[in-house]
Amino acid sequence: MKMPALDTFDEWTPEEIPTGFVANAGTADQYVTGGWRSMRPVWFKDNCVSCMMCFLACPDSSIEVEDGKMVGIDYDHCKGCGVCVHECRFKALDFIREEEVVHEEEEEIASVIEKAKEA
Amino acid sequence: MSDHKAFSATGNQMIAEAIRQIDPDVMAAYPITPQTTIVENYAKYVANGKVHTEFVTVESEHSALSACIGASAAGARVATATASQGLALMWEELHIAAGMRTPIVMANANRALSAPISIHGDHSDVMGARDTGWIILFAETAQEAYDNTVISFRIAEDKRVLLPVMTTLDGFITSHAMERCEMEEDQTVKDFVGEYTPLYPLLDTDNPVGHGMFANGTSYMKYRSVLRKVNHGALPIIEEYGKAWAEITGRPYELIDAWGVEDADYVVVVLGSAAGNVRHVARQMREEGVKIGVVRPRVYRPFPAEQLVNACKNAKAIAVMDRSDTVGGQYGPLAVDTMAALYEAGLSIPVKNYVFGLGGADVTNELILEVFSNFEKLEKGELDRDLAFLGV
């Protein structure tokens, strides 16, 4: 079905808007909602056996899977509910506060700047 | 025009019969007085195999309309019924159903809202839904409740409309009282309503779509402007189907039932069952030479402003009788609509607004005579223009 692209919302004319504001399926993928997260699941690949319990439990389809194996977490859509961490029986998922990540990133940036200064 | 055998039935029976004849795909409903006998009767049709409808028993009206919206988005023809607190509990979904353009047909047996609790008829519930985008029809009689329900499906499912339709009747007065009724043959109704072809059914997996989308930027406001346009644009389409049905049944259809307005000095505007009471007294007054017309919109949303003005334009004074109140507002909903229509037409006919019959309070001849007896003072500008509670 021909539908207007979602990233051109502001350019739509009333006539172009499909009846019922219906759009192509799967458009939630284009809309990044991971920023709502205050807690973050962290994956430890070495402990993971790809039992897929986290995949089944995740309400946001944010457990990334390829060829039947877990390959990562989609942080663009994970809301940090922690259900995956609760379900994991192999200590392959930990749950940390987002600000810890932000803090780590800040430290990383600071050290890069420091190194640049030294050079 | 077909040959009819008259029988006696309640308004709720007639609505249940109309829905049985149409045999929608899905009905999700919850019982609430005075609507209960509609879904109760319908549940019997389902149990007895008279219809193919998937009947979904839910735990609340919030869920009832949610299930209906889901079924409608999936591509099903959907009907339900509710009243009062049930309609109030649907408030969130009412907007969603209209916004998603799901052509659901819902009967509402108009009833008072709590508190205090009253199970009896007035328009407080349905007026809470007046700005939701639904098309709202008011029946005066059980017969009209039947006819309105049949045409509701055509209106809702018309691709130019695609809006949910609320087909209402006054709680107990029309929903439970036995009246003389006529019914068309099942096949006549089925042929009239026809097959329903949904526009973007979710179950069409070859053409996957998303319903209930998030509207970003200015698209929300643009979309709401479409909704307003579509709702207003439905008026001639409602008339078209009303008249097409009248052609089959021989029972006339007008957007506004304007009784005696041609030579009337004064006009009463009123919705629903009370119009009959007002006409009854107006008829008696005509014998004494007092000419009063009675104007009853059969369609309330979209509001037939032009037709109402045409019916009222020659009156020297107008009384608008509202069966609900806008607490904190200046006038009742029907009065506000009427006054806006008159103002827009450049008519400065004096209007007096009465709130009457709340919680099923009787609409007696005496009360109607009180409205009539005020007309002369109203015309001369000697009557205060505050909203008045009739009989209190």
Interface residues (C-beta under 8 A of the other chain):
Chain A: M1 M3 L6 F9 D10 W12 T13 P14 I17 P18 T19 G20 F21 V22 A23 N24 A25 G26 T27 A28 Y31
Chain B: G99 M100 R101 T102 L162 L199 Y200 N207 P208 V209 G210 H211 G212 M213 F214 A215 N216 G217 T218 S219 K222 Y223 S225 V226 K229
